Amino acid sequence: MSPHRKFAAISSVFAAVTLLAYVGAVDAGPKRPTVNRPLTSFDAAAVERAKVGAVQRVRNPECMKLLTDFRDKEGRTLDRRLETWGMSAADYLQMIPFVDGFARPICQRSSVELVTTAGLAVVCVCPAGAGALNSRFAKVQAENPSLAEFMIIHEMLHTLGLGENPPSSFAITEQVMRRCR
């Protein structure tokens, strides 16, 4: 099978598994938003700029040590999922969908820019609030592009199964910043 066809096949399977996992998480756990609104064009562009930089960072072997620095709730290192899927972190990161987090209650907190459920390959971008045209993340990306890239990598770790508390959100971001300079 050609590399292009292999990637296309993996992409299709990944999309189907992600959708099924999301639907299963909605039915099995606490209420989750059933609407995945697309991002505004401004927010989508901010996410895309940050993803481009984050992809460059995860191509660095030192940055990839993050995948063995942290473990999922079963105690497996995060690189195991990527190995199972036969995919690089850079390819995986490019495939993660980012959606509007307007319906996520945690997005009501002004300190939250992005939200992910551990093991679920969807990242929600929190809106800035009433009267604001763009997300809090778009503001971060405009003011501090490197921090926005670190935040994208942080969320990627959650999509691969990393929980939070412990480690704290701060500890995760600090490790991302150390490894992915």
MARFILUM-899337 format. One line per field, with one value per residue: residue in one letter; y negated, z, x negated of N, C-alpha, C in turn; residue number from 1. Coordinates in steps of 0.02 Angstrom, whole numbers, plus 50000, padded with zeros to 5 digits. Each point is the difference from the previous one (the first is absolute). Layout:
REM residues N
residu <- [A, ...]
nnorth <- [Y, ...]
nup <- [Z, ...]
neast <- [X, ...]
canorth <- [Y, ...]
caup <- [Z, ...]
caeast <- [X, ...]
cnorth <- [Y, ...]
cup <- [Z, ...]
ceast <- [X, ...]
num <- [NUM, ...]
REM end
This chain:
REM residues 181
residu <- [M, S, P, H, R, K, F, A, A, I, S, S, V, F, A, A, V, T, L, L, A, Y, V, G, A, V, D, A, G, P, K, R, P, T, V, N, R, P, L, T, S, F, D, A, A, A, V, E, R, A, K, V, G, A, V, Q, R, V, R, N, P, E, C, M, K, L, L, T, D, F, R, D, K, E, G, R, T, L, D, R, R, L, E, T, W, G, M, S, A, A, D, Y, L, Q, M, I, P, F, V, D, G, F, A, R, P, I, C, Q, R, S, S, V, E, L, V, T, T, A, G, L, A, V, V, C, V, C, P, A, G, A, G, A, L, N, S, R, F, A, K, V, Q, A, E, N, P, S, L, A, E, F, M, I, I, H, E, M, L, H, T, L, G, L, G, E, N, P, P, S, S, F, A, I, T, E, Q, V, M, R, R, C, R]
nnorth <- [50058, 49952, 49959, 49972, 50059, 50018, 49939, 50006, 50063, 49982, 49949, 50043, 50047, 49955, 49973, 50061, 50019, 49942, 50006, 50064, 49982, 49949, 50036, 50048, 49951, 49977, 50062, 50014, 49939, 49951, 49958, 50007, 49949, 49998, 49936, 50017, 49938, 49985, 49990, 49939, 49966, 49950, 50034, 50023, 49939, 49977, 50046, 49986, 49936, 50010, 50034, 49954, 49953, 50025, 50008, 49940, 49981, 50034, 49972, 49961, 50044, 49944, 49969, 50048, 49981, 49949, 50037, 49997, 49934, 50007, 50020, 50046, 50004, 50036, 49944, 49996, 50001, 49935, 50017, 50040, 49951, 49955, 50040, 50008, 49935, 50011, 49954, 49950, 49970, 49982, 50060, 50028, 49958, 50010, 50060, 49977, 50012, 49936, 49998, 49966, 49977, 49964, 50064, 49995, 50023, 50040, 49991, 50004, 50040, 49940, 50046, 50024, 50019, 50059, 50046, 50052, 50052, 50024, 50013, 49941, 50017, 49957, 49941, 49976, 49949, 49973, 49978, 49939, 50010, 49977, 49987, 50053, 49980, 50006, 50056, 50024, 50059, 49972, 49974, 50058, 50029, 49947, 50006, 50067, 49998, 49992, 49960, 49973, 50004, 49977, 49956, 49994, 50000, 49957, 49972, 50004, 49984, 49955, 49984, 50006, 49970, 49947, 50019, 49972, 49974, 50034, 49973, 49945, 49959, 49965, 50057, 50015, 49939, 50001, 50063, 49981, 49947, 50043, 50045, 49953, 49976]
nup <- [50000, 49957, 50016, 49940, 49971, 50027, 49986, 49940, 49998, 50026, 49958, 49954, 50018, 50003, 49945, 49976, 50022, 49979, 49945, 49994, 50013, 49960, 49955, 50007, 49998, 49951, 49975, 50010, 49988, 50033, 50005, 49936, 49972, 49974, 50006, 49945, 50022, 49936, 49999, 50024, 49944, 50041, 50038, 49946, 49977, 50059, 50000, 49937, 50014, 50055, 49963, 49952, 50047, 50026, 49938, 49987, 50055, 49985, 49948, 50052, 49996, 50020, 49957, 49960, 50041, 49983, 49945, 50027, 50004, 49963, 50041, 49969, 50011, 49945, 50002, 49942, 49971, 49988, 49991, 50046, 50011, 49995, 50039, 50039, 49993, 50015, 50046, 49969, 50049, 49952, 49972, 50059, 50018, 49938, 50023, 50057, 50005, 49985, 50051, 49989, 50055, 49963, 49988, 50005, 50055, 49994, 49939, 50050, 50019, 50020, 50042, 49971, 49962, 50020, 49976, 50033, 49981, 50054, 49950, 49996, 49937, 50043, 49976, 50055, 49960, 50058, 49994, 49978, 49982, 50035, 49939, 50014, 49951, 50039, 49996, 50063, 49969, 49959, 50057, 50032, 49948, 50000, 50066, 50000, 49937, 50033, 50043, 49947, 49974, 50057, 49997, 49936, 50014, 50048, 49958, 49955, 50052, 50013, 49936, 50017, 50047, 49997, 50062, 50048, 50040, 50004, 49965, 50030, 49979, 50053, 50035, 49969, 50005, 50062, 50002, 49971, 50039, 50048, 49980, 49989, 50030]
neast <- [49958, 50015, 49949, 50018, 50008, 49941, 49976, 50026, 49977, 49941, 50000, 50023, 49957, 49950, 50025, 50008, 49940, 49976, 50036, 49984, 49937, 50009, 50032, 49955, 49955, 50037, 50009, 49936, 49979, 49972, 50050, 49996, 49970, 50059, 49984, 49970, 50009, 49994, 49936, 50000, 50001, 50011, 50043, 50030, 49991, 50022, 50048, 50012, 49993, 50035, 50043, 49991, 49998, 50055, 50021, 49974, 50030, 50056, 49975, 49989, 49949, 49972, 50038, 49982, 49951, 50041, 49998, 49939, 50002, 50055, 50048, 50037, 50065, 49984, 49963, 50031, 49940, 50002, 49937, 50027, 50043, 49952, 49964, 50054, 50006, 49936, 50002, 49971, 49968, 49957, 50005, 49994, 49953, 49979, 50015, 49976, 50065, 50007, 50043, 50055, 49972, 50042, 50012, 49935, 50030, 49948, 50025, 50044, 49950, 49986, 49977, 50053, 49950, 49976, 50042, 49976, 50034, 49968, 49960, 50027, 49996, 50024, 49982, 50026, 50016, 49982, 50063, 49989, 50062, 50050, 50021, 49963, 49963, 49946, 49965, 49996, 50005, 50044, 50022, 49996, 50028, 50039, 50007, 50005, 49980, 49943, 50029, 50028, 49939, 49974, 50049, 49986, 49935, 50012, 50043, 49950, 49962, 50047, 49999, 49937, 50037, 49961, 50008, 50036, 49955, 49944, 49952, 49981, 50046, 49983, 49998, 50055, 50025, 49979, 50021, 50056, 49999, 49984, 50043, 50044, 49947]
canorth <- [49942, 49939, 49960, 49956, 50041, 50021, 49942, 49989, 50053, 49987, 49940, 50019, 50040, 49954, 49958, 50042, 50018, 49939, 49986, 50051, 49988, 49940, 50019, 50044, 49960, 49960, 50043, 50037, 49959, 49940, 49965, 49964, 49965, 50043, 49959, 49981, 49945, 49983, 49937, 49944, 50000, 49968, 50049, 50056, 49977, 49998, 50070, 50027, 49972, 50033, 50070, 50002, 49994, 50058, 50057, 49993, 50016, 50072, 50036, 50000, 50058, 49980, 49986, 50064, 50034, 49989, 50058, 50049, 49966, 50005, 50063, 49997, 50027, 50070, 50004, 50005, 49937, 49973, 50019, 50065, 49991, 49983, 50061, 50043, 49972, 49994, 49930, 49955, 49948, 49944, 50018, 50003, 49932, 49968, 50029, 49987, 49945, 49949, 49977, 49947, 50028, 49958, 50039, 50032, 49958, 49977, 49942, 49940, 49973, 49954, 50023, 50061, 49985, 50061, 50054, 50067, 50056, 50048, 50057, 49982, 49958, 49939, 49946, 49945, 49934, 49962, 49931, 49948, 49977, 49958, 49940, 50009, 50031, 50054, 50040, 49982, 50030, 49957, 49944, 50027, 50014, 49936, 49967, 50043, 50060, 50059, 50027, 50033, 50064, 50044, 50018, 50051, 50062, 50019, 50031, 50062, 50050, 50022, 50042, 50065, 50036, 49970, 49968, 49939, 49995, 49982, 49939, 49938, 49968, 49961, 50046, 50025, 49947, 49989, 50054, 49987, 49944, 50023, 50049, 49978, 49931]
caup <- [50000, 49996, 50062, 49997, 50014, 50070, 50040, 49989, 50036, 50071, 50013, 50001, 50060, 50057, 50003, 50021, 50070, 50039, 50002, 50043, 50068, 50024, 50011, 50059, 50060, 50014, 50027, 50059, 50056, 50013, 49940, 49959, 49947, 49943, 49941, 49987, 49952, 49974, 50024, 49955, 49956, 50037, 50048, 49962, 49976, 50058, 50016, 49947, 50009, 50058, 49983, 49957, 50043, 50045, 49960, 49993, 50065, 50016, 49957, 50036, 50045, 50070, 50013, 49999, 50065, 50038, 49992, 50050, 50065, 50029, 49990, 50003, 50064, 50006, 50013, 49936, 49973, 49949, 49933, 49981, 49954, 49934, 49972, 49979, 49939, 49949, 49980, 50036, 50040, 49956, 49961, 50046, 50020, 49944, 49990, 50056, 49986, 50050, 49991, 50045, 50065, 50031, 50042, 50056, 50061, 50024, 49960, 50033, 50040, 49958, 49996, 49958, 49929, 49963, 50042, 49970, 50043, 49992, 49955, 49948, 49951, 49981, 50045, 49999, 50008, 50040, 49977, 50046, 50042, 49970, 49965, 49968, 49934, 49991, 50059, 50042, 49970, 49945, 50031, 50020, 49940, 49972, 50046, 50018, 49957, 50029, 50052, 49966, 49975, 50058, 50021, 49951, 50017, 50065, 49986, 49965, 50051, 50028, 49951, 50001, 50061, 50062, 50043, 50032, 50074, 49974, 50016, 49992, 49935, 50002, 49995, 49931, 49956, 50016, 49969, 49928, 49985, 50009, 49948, 49931, 49988]
caeast <- [50042, 49960, 50004, 50058, 50060, 49996, 50019, 50072, 50036, 49993, 50041, 50071, 50012, 49993, 50060, 50056, 49989, 50010, 50072, 50032, 49978, 50035, 50069, 50001, 49987, 50059, 50052, 49979, 49978, 50039, 50024, 49952, 50036, 50016, 49990, 49931, 50000, 49933, 49972, 50003, 49941, 49945, 49975, 49970, 49935, 49956, 49984, 49958, 49933, 49970, 49987, 49941, 49942, 49998, 49977, 49927, 49969, 50003, 49952, 49936, 49997, 50004, 50071, 50036, 49992, 50062, 50043, 49980, 50000, 50066, 50035, 50073, 50025, 49981, 49928, 49963, 49973, 50045, 49977, 50029, 50056, 49974, 49970, 50055, 50030, 49948, 50002, 49955, 50034, 50014, 50059, 50057, 50017, 50033, 50066, 50045, 50047, 50012, 50069, 50023, 50017, 50052, 50046, 49964, 50004, 49934, 49982, 50025, 49945, 49961, 49931, 49997, 49998, 50011, 50025, 49998, 50013, 49945, 50012, 50048, 49964, 50035, 49982, 50049, 49971, 50048, 50012, 49975, 50055, 50052, 49978, 49934, 50006, 49953, 49987, 49943, 49941, 49978, 49964, 49935, 49961, 49978, 49954, 49944, 50006, 49967, 50044, 50056, 49975, 49993, 50068, 50024, 49966, 50030, 50065, 49987, 49985, 50064, 50036, 49967, 50018, 49974, 50049, 49977, 50008, 49935, 49963, 50039, 49996, 49938, 49943, 49999, 49977, 49929, 49961, 50003, 49955, 49931, 49982, 50015, 49977]
cnorth <- [49938, 49961, 49954, 50039, 50022, 49943, 49987, 50051, 49988, 49940, 50017, 50040, 49956, 49957, 50040, 50017, 49939, 49984, 50049, 49989, 49940, 50016, 50043, 49961, 49958, 50043, 50030, 49955, 49942, 49966, 49962, 49963, 50046, 49962, 49983, 49946, 49989, 49934, 49944, 50001, 49969, 50050, 50059, 49981, 49998, 50071, 50028, 49973, 50034, 50073, 50007, 49996, 50061, 50062, 49997, 50019, 50075, 50042, 50004, 50059, 49982, 49987, 50066, 50040, 49989, 50063, 50057, 49969, 50012, 50067, 49990, 50033, 50074, 50009, 50007, 49932, 49979, 50018, 50066, 49992, 49984, 50060, 50047, 49977, 49994, 49928, 49958, 49950, 49941, 50014, 50001, 49929, 49963, 50024, 49982, 49943, 49953, 49971, 49946, 50031, 49963, 50039, 50034, 49955, 49974, 49939, 49935, 49967, 49958, 50021, 50060, 49980, 50061, 50055, 50065, 50051, 50051, 50059, 49986, 49950, 49944, 49947, 49944, 49935, 49957, 49930, 49950, 49974, 49954, 49938, 50006, 50038, 50063, 50036, 49971, 50028, 49957, 49940, 50023, 50010, 49935, 49967, 50040, 50066, 50063, 50032, 50037, 50068, 50050, 50024, 50055, 50068, 50028, 50037, 50066, 50056, 50026, 50045, 50069, 50038, 49971, 49966, 49937, 50003, 50067, 50024, 49939, 49974, 49961, 50045, 50028, 49947, 49984, 50053, 49991, 49945, 50020, 50044, 49972, 49929, 49987]
cup <- [50000, 50065, 50001, 50017, 50073, 50045, 49994, 50039, 50075, 50019, 50005, 50062, 50061, 50008, 50025, 50074, 50045, 50007, 50046, 50073, 50029, 50015, 50062, 50064, 50018, 50033, 50068, 50060, 50013, 49935, 49966, 49947, 49942, 49934, 49995, 49946, 49975, 50030, 49950, 49957, 50036, 50050, 49965, 49975, 50058, 50020, 49948, 50006, 50058, 49985, 49956, 50042, 50046, 49962, 49991, 50066, 50014, 49954, 50032, 50049, 50075, 50020, 50005, 50063, 50045, 50000, 50047, 50070, 50037, 49983, 50003, 50065, 50009, 50011, 49937, 49980, 49940, 49929, 49976, 49951, 49930, 49966, 49975, 49934, 49943, 49974, 50042, 50040, 49956, 49957, 50043, 50018, 49945, 49991, 50056, 49982, 50059, 49985, 50052, 50066, 50036, 50048, 50059, 50061, 50023, 49961, 50029, 50043, 49954, 49992, 49953, 49926, 49957, 50048, 49960, 50053, 49987, 49956, 49943, 49953, 49972, 50051, 49991, 50015, 50035, 49973, 50053, 50046, 49963, 49968, 49965, 49934, 49993, 50067, 50041, 49970, 49943, 50027, 50022, 49939, 49969, 50044, 50015, 49960, 50028, 50054, 49969, 49972, 50057, 50024, 49954, 50017, 50066, 49987, 49962, 50051, 50033, 49952, 49997, 50065, 50065, 50038, 50030, 50074, 50035, 49929, 49988, 49929, 49995, 49989, 49929, 49953, 50013, 49966, 49924, 49982, 50007, 49942, 49929, 49984, 49927]
ceast <- [49955, 50007, 50061, 50064, 50001, 50022, 50075, 50041, 49997, 50043, 50074, 50018, 49998, 50062, 50060, 49995, 50012, 50074, 50035, 49982, 50037, 50073, 50006, 49988, 50060, 50053, 49980, 49985, 50045, 50020, 49944, 50039, 50013, 49990, 49926, 50001, 49929, 49977, 50014, 49938, 49940, 49969, 49967, 49931, 49949, 49978, 49952, 49928, 49964, 49984, 49939, 49936, 49992, 49975, 49924, 49965, 50001, 49957, 49931, 49999, 50005, 50072, 50039, 49991, 50060, 50044, 49980, 49994, 50065, 50032, 50076, 50023, 49986, 49925, 49958, 49973, 50043, 49979, 50031, 50058, 49976, 49968, 50054, 50030, 49949, 49994, 49952, 50041, 50019, 50062, 50063, 50024, 50038, 50072, 50050, 50048, 50007, 50069, 50015, 50023, 50056, 50044, 49966, 50002, 49932, 49976, 50026, 49946, 49955, 49927, 49991, 50004, 50019, 50022, 49998, 50018, 49945, 50020, 50048, 49967, 50042, 49980, 50051, 49963, 50053, 50008, 49978, 50055, 50047, 49969, 49933, 50009, 49958, 49987, 49942, 49936, 49973, 49960, 49930, 49955, 49973, 49946, 49938, 50004, 49967, 50043, 50059, 49979, 49992, 50069, 50029, 49968, 50027, 50066, 49991, 49985, 50064, 50038, 49969, 50011, 49974, 50057, 49970, 50017, 50000, 49989, 50043, 49992, 49935, 49939, 49995, 49972, 49926, 49956, 50000, 49951, 49927, 49978, 50003, 49980, 49989]
num <- [1, 2, 3, 4, 5, 6, 7, 8, 9, 10, 11, 12, 13, 14, 15, 16, 17, 18, 19, 20, 21, 22, 23, 24, 25, 26, 27, 28, 29, 30, 31, 32, 33, 34, 35, 36, 37, 38, 39, 40, 41, 42, 43, 44, 45, 46, 47, 48, 49, 50, 51, 52, 53, 54, 55, 56, 57, 58, 59, 60, 61, 62, 63, 64, 65, 66, 67, 68, 69, 70, 71, 72, 73, 74, 75, 76, 77, 78, 79, 80, 81, 82, 83, 84, 85, 86, 87, 88, 89, 90, 91, 92, 93, 94, 95, 96, 97, 98, 99, 100, 101, 102, 103, 104, 105, 106, 107, 108, 109, 110, 111, 112, 113, 114, 115, 116, 117, 118, 119, 120, 121, 122, 123, 124, 125, 126, 127, 128, 129, 130, 131, 132, 133, 134, 135, 136, 137, 138, 139, 140, 141, 142, 143, 144, 145, 146, 147, 148, 149, 150, 151, 152, 153, 154, 155, 156, 157, 158, 159, 160, 161, 162, 163, 164, 165, 166, 167, 168, 169, 170, 171, 172, 173, 174, 175, 176, 177, 178, 179, 180, 181]
REM end
